[in-house]
């Protein structure tokens, strides 16, 4: 990420260079997802004939990551606030949620949401994709909750007292003073959780989601050539995680995280 920024004019501000980096890397990742069939079609079999399938699987993987990641951040904020609440039932529910999710394998959670949850909630019908989103979001939310809670607790209580003395309501104090600073502190672990979510989304294949890992497994089972198939699959994951890491690093610089820690 630093290399990407240094290619931009030094006279530009840090924030401007970070914003341009985010835009360029995001555009590059989108272009890769939609044009990757071209380089894959130049490769020898069995990759050449499966180029379109790899591209479609990669787009499903990214879709799972983005949707479940966004929901996971929202769940993390709510769970963190509940854990810090003075209302005891909220703390109980949040603590149980984080304890249960962090203490069980993600694979079990995916299977539970897909197979067991519809039986527990009459009338609930979830597709394989939506089931994966729910499981991944719940998992990410539990880990995000601890990162956000730690960020909130890191803010000096004197800032809350100062804000209240200026006439700000508890909600205004949290929204305008506490949360922006705590989010900067929590951003590095949140970003790490998001990048990990991209790799964890591979577990969605167990319930039939046609994502990247599922595509790779299908192709190797038909062609009996696991080496080129799994090297291609791993390379696509590596490119996507690298792009997300570049974007996340630029976001940290954009928000000037280090200065606020």
C-alpha positions as CSV (number, residue, x, y, z in Angstrom):
1,X,0.0,0.0,0.0
2,X,2.9,2.4,0.8
3,X,4.3,1.7,-2.7
4,X,1.0,2.6,-4.3
5,X,0.9,5.9,-2.4
6,X,4.4,6.9,-3.3
7,X,3.6,6.6,-7.0
8,X,1.3,9.7,-6.5
9,X,2.6,13.3,-6.4
10,X,4.4,14.0,-3.2
11,X,2.9,17.5,-3.1
12,X,-0.6,16.0,-2.6
13,X,-1.8,15.7,1.0
14,X,-1.8,12.4,2.8
15,X,-5.6,12.3,2.7
16,X,-5.8,13.0,-1.0
17,X,-3.2,10.4,-1.8
18,X,-5.1,7.9,0.3
19,X,-8.4,8.7,-1.3
20,X,-6.9,8.3,-4.8
21,X,-5.3,5.0,-3.7
22,X,-8.7,3.7,-2.5
23,X,-10.4,4.7,-5.7
24,X,-7.6,3.1,-7.9
25,X,-7.4,-0.2,-6.1
26,X,-11.2,-0.5,-5.9
27,X,-11.5,0.2,-9.6
28,X,-8.7,-2.3,-10.2
29,X,-10.4,-5.0,-8.1
30,X,-13.8,-4.5,-9.9
31,X,-12.1,-4.7,-13.3
32,X,-10.3,-7.9,-12.2
33,X,-13.6,-9.5,-11.1
34,X,-15.3,-8.7,-14.4
35,X,-12.4,-9.2,-16.8
36,X,-10.5,-12.1,-15.2
37,X,-12.0,-14.5,-17.8
38,X,-9.6,-13.0,-20.3
39,X,-6.2,-14.0,-18.7
40,X,-7.7,-17.3,-17.4
41,X,-8.8,-18.2,-21.0
42,X,-5.1,-17.9,-22.0
43,X,-4.1,-20.6,-19.5
44,X,-3.9,-24.3,-20.4
45,X,-6.6,-26.8,-19.6
46,X,-8.5,-27.4,-17.3
47,X,-8.4,-23.7,-16.4
48,X,-9.1,-22.4,-19.9
49,X,-12.4,-24.0,-20.3
50,X,-13.5,-23.1,-16.8
51,X,-12.5,-19.4,-16.9
52,X,-16.1,-18.2,-16.8
53,X,-16.9,-20.4,-13.8
54,X,-13.9,-19.1,-11.9
55,X,-15.0,-15.5,-12.6
56,X,-18.5,-16.2,-11.5
57,X,-17.4,-17.9,-8.3
58,X,-15.0,-15.0,-7.5
59,X,-17.9,-12.5,-7.8
60,X,-20.1,-14.6,-5.5
61,X,-17.3,-14.8,-3.0
62,X,-16.8,-11.0,-3.1
63,X,-20.6,-10.5,-2.8
64,X,-20.7,-12.8,0.3
65,X,-17.8,-10.8,1.8
66,X,-19.2,-7.4,1.2
67,X,-22.8,-8.0,2.3
68,X,-21.9,-10.1,5.4
69,X,-19.1,-7.8,6.3
70,X,-21.4,-4.7,6.3
71,X,-24.0,-6.5,8.4
72,X,-21.2,-7.8,10.7
73,X,-20.0,-4.2,11.4
74,X,-23.6,-3.1,12.3
75,X,-24.0,-6.2,14.5
76,X,-20.6,-5.5,16.1
77,X,-21.6,-1.9,17.0
78,X,-24.9,-3.0,18.5
79,X,-23.3,-5.9,20.5
80,X,-20.6,-3.6,21.7
81,X,-23.1,-1.0,23.0
82,X,-25.2,-3.8,24.6
83,X,-22.1,-5.2,26.4
84,X,-21.4,-1.7,27.8
85,X,-25.1,-1.0,28.6
86,X,-26.2,-0.4,32.1
87,X,-29.3,-2.4,31.4
88,X,-28.4,-5.9,32.6
89,X,-30.6,-8.0,30.1
90,X,-28.8,-6.3,27.2
91,X,-25.4,-7.2,28.7
92,X,-26.6,-10.8,29.2
93,X,-27.8,-11.2,25.6
94,X,-24.7,-9.6,24.1
95,X,-22.3,-11.6,26.3
96,X,-24.1,-14.8,25.4
97,X,-24.0,-13.9,21.7
98,X,-20.3,-13.2,21.7
99,X,-19.5,-16.3,23.8
100,X,-21.6,-18.7,21.7
101,X,-20.3,-17.4,18.3
102,X,-16.6,-17.2,19.3
103,X,-16.8,-20.6,21.0
104,X,-18.2,-22.6,18.1
105,X,-16.7,-23.3,14.7
106,X,-17.9,-21.2,11.8
107,X,-18.6,-24.4,9.8
108,X,-21.1,-25.5,12.5
109,X,-22.7,-22.0,12.4
110,X,-23.1,-22.2,8.6
111,X,-24.8,-25.6,8.8
112,X,-26.9,-24.5,11.8
113,X,-28.3,-21.5,10.0
114,X,-29.0,-23.5,6.8
115,X,-30.4,-26.7,8.3
116,X,-31.6,-26.0,11.8
117,X,-32.7,-22.3,11.9
118,X,-35.7,-22.8,9.5
119,X,-37.0,-25.5,11.8
120,X,-36.7,-23.2,14.8
121,X,-38.4,-20.3,13.1
122,X,-41.6,-21.4,11.4
123,X,-42.1,-19.9,8.0
124,X,-38.4,-18.8,7.6
125,X,-37.0,-19.7,4.2
126,X,-33.5,-18.8,3.4
127,X,-31.6,-19.6,0.2
128,X,-28.1,-21.0,0.4
129,X,-26.6,-17.6,-0.3
130,X,-28.7,-15.8,2.3
131,X,-28.0,-18.6,4.9
132,X,-24.3,-18.1,4.3
133,X,-24.7,-14.3,4.7
134,X,-26.5,-14.7,8.0
135,X,-23.9,-17.1,9.4
136,X,-20.9,-15.1,8.2
137,X,-22.4,-11.8,9.5
138,X,-23.2,-13.3,12.9
139,X,-19.7,-14.6,13.1
140,X,-18.1,-11.4,12.0
141,X,-20.3,-9.4,14.3
142,X,-19.1,-11.2,17.4
143,X,-15.5,-10.5,16.7
144,X,-16.2,-6.9,15.6
145,X,-18.1,-6.4,18.9
146,X,-14.9,-7.0,21.0
147,X,-12.8,-4.7,18.7
148,X,-15.4,-1.9,18.9
149,X,-15.9,-2.3,22.7
150,X,-12.2,-2.1,23.2
151,X,-12.1,1.1,21.1
152,X,-14.9,2.7,23.1
153,X,-13.2,1.8,26.4
154,X,-9.9,3.3,25.2
155,X,-11.5,6.8,25.1
156,X,-10.7,8.9,28.1
157,X,-13.8,9.4,30.3
158,X,-12.8,13.0,30.6
159,X,-14.0,13.6,27.0
160,X,-17.4,12.4,27.9
161,X,-17.6,14.6,30.9
162,X,-16.4,17.6,28.9
163,X,-19.0,17.0,26.2
164,X,-21.7,16.7,28.8
165,X,-20.6,19.9,30.4
166,X,-21.0,21.6,27.1
167,X,-24.6,20.6,27.0
168,X,-24.4,17.6,24.6
169,X,-26.9,14.8,25.2
170,X,-25.6,11.3,25.8
171,X,-26.5,10.4,22.2
172,X,-24.8,13.5,20.8
173,X,-21.7,12.8,23.0
174,X,-21.5,9.2,21.7
175,X,-22.2,10.2,18.1
176,X,-20.0,13.2,17.8
177,X,-17.2,12.6,20.3
178,X,-16.8,9.0,21.4
179,X,-17.7,6.9,18.4
180,X,-15.5,8.7,15.8
181,X,-12.4,8.3,18.0
182,X,-13.2,4.7,19.1
183,X,-13.9,3.7,15.4
184,X,-10.4,4.9,14.5
185,X,-8.9,2.8,17.2
186,X,-10.9,-0.2,16.3
187,X,-10.3,0.1,12.6
188,X,-7.2,-2.1,12.3
189,X,-8.8,-5.2,13.9
190,X,-12.1,-4.5,12.0
191,X,-10.1,-4.5,8.8
192,X,-8.4,-7.7,9.7
193,X,-11.7,-9.3,10.4
194,X,-13.0,-8.2,7.0
195,X,-10.1,-9.6,5.2
196,X,-10.4,-12.9,7.1
197,X,-14.1,-12.9,6.2
198,X,-13.1,-13.2,2.5
199,X,-11.3,-16.4,3.2
200,X,-13.9,-17.7,5.7
201,X,-16.6,-17.3,3.0
202,X,-15.1,-20.5,1.4
203,X,-17.0,-22.5,4.0
204,X,-20.2,-21.5,2.2
205,X,-19.5,-24.3,-0.2
206,X,-20.7,-26.9,2.3
207,X,-24.3,-25.7,1.8
208,X,-24.1,-25.5,-1.9
209,X,-23.2,-21.8,-2.5
210,X,-21.4,-21.7,-5.8
211,X,-18.5,-19.5,-4.7
212,X,-14.8,-19.8,-5.6
213,X,-13.9,-22.8,-3.5
214,X,-16.9,-24.7,-4.7
215,X,-16.0,-24.0,-8.3
216,X,-12.5,-25.2,-7.7
217,X,-13.6,-28.4,-6.0
218,X,-16.1,-29.1,-8.8
219,X,-13.5,-28.7,-11.5
220,X,-10.9,-30.8,-9.9
221,X,-13.3,-33.6,-9.2
222,X,-14.2,-33.7,-12.9
223,X,-10.8,-33.2,-14.4
224,X,-8.7,-35.0,-11.7
225,X,-6.1,-32.2,-11.9
226,X,-6.0,-30.6,-8.4
227,X,-2.7,-28.9,-8.8
228,X,-3.5,-26.3,-11.5
229,X,-7.1,-25.9,-10.2
230,X,-6.2,-25.1,-6.6
231,X,-3.2,-23.0,-7.6
232,X,-5.6,-20.9,-9.6
233,X,-8.1,-20.8,-6.8
234,X,-5.5,-19.7,-4.3
235,X,-4.1,-17.1,-6.7
236,X,-7.5,-15.5,-7.1
237,X,-8.0,-15.4,-3.3
238,X,-4.5,-13.9,-2.9
239,X,-5.2,-11.1,-5.4
240,X,-8.5,-10.3,-3.7
241,X,-7.1,-10.3,-0.2
242,X,-4.2,-8.1,-1.4
243,X,-6.5,-5.6,-2.9
244,X,-8.6,-5.5,0.3
245,X,-5.4,-5.0,2.4
246,X,-4.3,-2.2,0.1
247,X,-7.7,-0.5,0.5
248,X,-7.8,-1.0,4.2
249,X,-4.3,0.4,4.7
250,X,-5.3,3.5,2.7
251,X,-8.5,3.9,4.8
252,X,-6.3,3.9,7.9
253,X,-4.1,6.6,6.5
254,X,-7.2,8.5,5.3
255,X,-8.5,8.5,8.9
256,X,-5.0,9.1,10.2
257,X,-5.4,6.2,12.6
258,X,-1.9,6.2,14.0
259,X,-2.2,9.8,15.1
260,X,-5.3,9.0,17.1
261,X,-4.0,6.0,18.9
